[in-house]
Amino acid sequence: MSKYNSFRQSRFTYFFVASLLLTLVVYILRGIGTLSFIPGGLILILIALSIITGLIYAIDKTKRF
């Protein structure tokens, strides 16, 4: 088995990292007061998106082939 296969990056990796970073940035900026006009429902949607993409990433990561 080659080393390349064990460290391969899937597209779910990028979606997960991007959604997690976006959620953290929006959450922190809303807490500081810079983005205070954003409703709490949008924060919940971003958190749910991060969790869902994290689960998909974890399932994809455990595939053997």
C-alpha distances in whole Angstrom, upper triangle without the diagonal:
4,7,9,7,8,12,13,16,18,22,23,22,24,27,26,27,30,32,31,33,35,36,37,39,41,42,42,45,46,47,48,51,49,48,51,52,48,49,47,46,44,42,41,40,37,36,36,34,32,31,30,28,26,26,24,22,21,21,18,16,16,15,12,12
4,5,6,7,9,11,14,17,20,21,20,22,25,25,25,28,30,30,31,34,35,35,37,39,40,41,43,45,45,47,49,47,46,49,50,47,48,46,45,42,41,41,39,36,36,35,33,31,31,30,27,26,26,24,21,21,21,19,16,17,16,13,13
4,6,5,7,9,12,15,19,20,18,20,23,23,23,25,28,27,28,31,32,32,34,36,37,37,40,42,42,43,46,44,43,46,47,44,45,43,43,40,38,38,37,34,33,33,31,28,29,28,25,24,24,23,20,20,20,18,15,16,16,14,14
4,6,5,6,10,12,16,17,16,18,21,21,21,23,25,25,26,29,30,31,32,35,36,36,38,40,41,42,44,42,41,44,45,42,43,42,41,38,37,36,35,32,32,31,29,27,27,27,23,22,23,21,18,19,19,16,14,16,15,14,13
4,5,5,9,11,14,16,15,17,20,20,20,23,25,25,26,28,30,30,32,34,35,36,38,40,41,42,44,43,41,44,45,41,42,40,39,37,35,35,33,31,30,30,27,25,25,24,21,20,21,19,16,16,16,13,11,12,12,10,9
4,6,9,11,15,15,14,17,19,19,19,22,24,23,24,27,28,28,30,33,33,34,36,38,39,40,42,41,40,42,43,40,41,39,38,36,34,34,32,30,29,28,26,24,24,23,20,19,19,18,15,14,15,12,10,11,11,10,11
4,6,10,13,14,11,14,17,16,16,19,21,21,21,24,26,26,27,30,31,31,33,35,36,37,39,38,37,40,41,38,38,37,36,34,32,32,30,27,27,27,24,22,22,22,19,17,18,17,14,14,15,13,10,12,13,13,13
4,6,10,11,10,12,15,15,15,17,20,20,21,23,25,25,27,29,30,31,33,35,36,37,39,37,36,39,40,36,37,36,35,32,31,31,29,26,26,26,23,21,21,21,17,17,18,16,12,13,14,11,9,12,12,12,11
4,7,8,6,8,11,12,12,14,16,17,17,20,21,22,23,26,27,28,29,31,33,34,36,34,33,35,36,33,34,32,31,29,27,27,25,23,23,23,20,18,19,18,14,14,16,13,10,12,13,10,9,13,13,14,13
4,5,5,7,9,10,11,13,15,16,17,19,21,22,23,25,26,28,29,31,32,34,35,34,32,34,35,31,32,31,29,27,26,26,23,21,21,20,17,16,17,16,12,12,14,11,8,11,11,8,8,12,11,13,12
4,5,5,6,9,10,11,12,14,16,17,18,20,21,23,24,26,27,28,30,32,33,31,29,32,32,28,29,28,27,24,23,23,21,19,19,19,15,14,16,14,11,12,13,11,9,12,13,10,11,14,14,16,15
4,5,5,6,8,10,10,12,14,15,16,18,20,21,22,24,25,27,28,30,31,30,28,30,30,27,27,26,24,22,21,20,18,16,16,15,12,11,12,11,7,8,10,7,5,9,10,8,9,13,13,16,16
4,6,5,6,8,10,11,12,14,15,17,18,20,21,22,24,26,27,29,30,29,27,30,30,27,27,26,25,22,21,21,19,16,16,16,13,11,13,12,8,8,11,9,6,9,11,9,9,13,14,16,17
4,5,5,6,8,10,11,12,14,15,16,18,20,21,22,24,26,27,28,26,25,28,28,25,26,25,24,21,20,20,18,15,16,16,13,12,14,13,10,10,13,12,9,13,15,12,13,16,17,20,19
4,6,5,6,8,10,10,12,14,15,16,18,20,21,22,24,26,27,25,23,25,26,22,23,22,21,18,17,17,15,12,13,13,10,9,11,10,7,9,11,10,9,12,14,12,13,17,18,21,20
4,6,5,6,9,10,11,12,14,15,16,18,20,21,22,24,26,25,23,25,25,22,22,21,20,17,16,16,14,11,11,11,9,6,8,9,5,6,9,9,7,10,12,12,12,15,17,20,20
4,6,5,6,8,10,11,12,14,15,16,18,20,21,22,24,23,21,24,25,22,23,21,21,18,16,17,16,12,12,14,11,8,11,12,9,9,12,12,10,12,15,14,14,17,19,22,22
4,5,5,6,9,10,11,12,14,15,16,18,20,21,22,21,19,22,22,19,20,20,19,16,15,16,14,11,12,13,10,9,12,13,10,11,14,14,12,15,18,17,17,20,22,25,25
4,6,5,6,9,10,11,12,14,15,16,18,20,21,20,17,20,20,17,18,17,16,13,12,12,11,7,8,10,7,5,9,10,8,9,12,13,12,15,17,17,17,20,22,25,26
4,5,5,6,9,10,10,12,14,15,16,18,20,19,17,19,21,17,18,17,16,14,12,12,12,8,8,10,8,5,9,11,9,9,12,13,12,14,17,17,17,20,22,25,26
4,5,5,6,9,10,11,12,14,15,16,18,17,16,18,20,17,18,17,18,15,13,14,14,10,11,13,11,9,12,14,12,12,16,17,15,17,20,20,20,23,25,28,28
4,6,5,6,8,10,11,12,14,15,16,15,13,16,16,13,15,15,15,12,10,12,12,8,10,12,10,9,13,14,13,14,17,18,17,19,22,21,22,25,27,30,30
4,6,5,6,9,10,10,12,14,15,15,12,14,15,12,13,12,12,10,7,9,9,6,6,10,9,7,11,13,12,13,16,17,17,19,21,22,22,25,27,30,31
4,6,5,6,8,10,10,12,14,14,12,15,16,14,15,14,15,13,10,12,13,9,9,12,12,10,13,15,15,14,18,19,18,20,23,23,23,26,28,31,32
4,5,5,6,8,10,11,12,11,10,13,15,13,15,14,16,13,11,14,14,11,12,15,14,13,16,18,17,17,21,22,21,23,26,26,25,28,31,34,34
4,6,5,6,8,10,10,9,7,10,11,9,11,11,12,10,8,11,12,9,10,14,13,13,16,18,17,18,21,22,22,24,26,27,27,30,32,35,36
4,6,5,6,9,10,10,9,10,12,10,11,10,12,10,7,10,12,9,9,13,14,13,15,18,18,18,21,22,22,23,26,27,27,30,32,35,36
4,5,5,6,9,9,9,10,13,12,14,13,15,14,11,14,15,13,13,17,17,15,18,21,20,20,23,25,24,25,29,29,29,31,34,37,38
4,5,5,6,5,6,8,11,10,13,13,15,13,11,15,16,14,15,18,18,17,20,23,22,22,26,27,26,28,31,31,31,34,36,39,40
4,5,5,6,4,5,8,7,9,9,13,11,9,13,15,13,14,17,18,17,20,22,22,23,26,27,27,29,31,32,32,35,37,40,41
4,5,8,8,8,11,11,12,11,14,14,11,14,17,15,15,18,19,18,20,23,24,23,26,28,28,29,32,33,33,35,38,41,42
4,6,8,8,12,12,14,14,18,16,14,18,20,18,18,22,22,21,23,26,26,26,29,31,30,32,35,35,35,38,40,43,44
4,6,5,9,10,12,13,16,15,14,17,19,18,19,22,23,22,25,27,27,28,31,32,32,33,36,37,37,40,42,45,46
4,6,8,10,13,14,17,15,14,18,19,17,19,22,22,22,25,27,27,27,30,32,31,33,36,36,36,39,41,44,45
4,5,6,9,11,14,12,11,15,16,14,16,19,19,19,22,24,24,25,28,29,29,31,33,34,34,37,39,42,43
4,6,8,10,13,12,11,15,16,16,17,20,21,21,23,25,26,27,29,31,31,33,35,36,36,39,41,44,45
4,6,9,12,11,12,15,16,16,18,20,20,21,24,25,26,27,30,31,31,33,35,36,37,40,41,45,45
4,7,8,7,8,11,12,12,14,16,17,18,20,21,22,24,26,27,28,30,32,32,33,36,38,41,42
4,5,6,7,9,10,11,13,15,16,17,19,21,22,23,25,26,28,29,31,32,33,36,37,41,42
4,5,5,6,9,10,11,12,14,15,17,18,20,21,23,24,26,27,29,30,31,33,35,39,40
4,5,5,6,9,10,10,12,14,15,16,18,20,21,22,24,26,27,28,30,32,33,37,38
4,5,5,6,9,10,10,12,14,15,16,18,20,21,22,24,26,27,28,30,32,36,36
4,5,5,6,9,10,11,12,14,15,16,18,20,21,22,24,26,27,29,31,34,35
4,5,5,6,8,10,11,12,14,15,17,18,20,21,23,24,25,27,29,33,34
4,5,5,6,9,10,10,12,14,15,16,18,20,21,22,24,26,27,31,32
4,5,5,6,9,10,10,12,14,15,16,18,20,21,22,24,26,30,30
4,5,5,6,9,10,10,12,14,15,16,18,20,21,23,25,28,30
4,5,5,6,9,10,11,12,14,15,17,18,20,21,23,27,28
4,5,5,6,8,10,11,12,14,15,16,18,20,22,25,26
4,6,5,6,9,10,10,12,14,15,16,18,20,24,25
4,6,5,6,9,10,10,12,14,15,17,19,22,24
4,5,5,6,9,10,11,12,14,16,17,21,22
4,5,5,6,9,10,10,12,14,16,19,20
4,5,5,6,9,10,10,12,15,18,19
4,5,5,6,9,10,11,13,16,18
4,5,5,6,8,10,11,15,16
4,5,5,6,9,10,14,15
4,5,5,6,9,12,14
4,5,5,7,10,12
4,6,5,9,10
4,6,8,10
4,6,9
4,6
4
